[in-house]
Amino acid sequence: MTTPEDLITVSRLVDDLGFAPVVAGPLASGVRLEPGTEAFGANVDADELRAMLHRFPESERGTPTPRTGRH
């Protein structure tokens, strides 16, 4: 489980490396950065990346599909 202190530590490290930290959420939210998403490979600033992550639920990849009950 990630604590607020963990986020602060990692954010400071990212900042010290010269990048703007963007908290994308828990590991399960990593789908927002996978190939085929707007954010994948994007060369944008932190504010635009946050906007992309925010828009994900309205994207084709972010729209849940109904389950068919088959496995």
Order of alpha helices (4+ residues) and beta strands (2+ residues): alpha-alpha
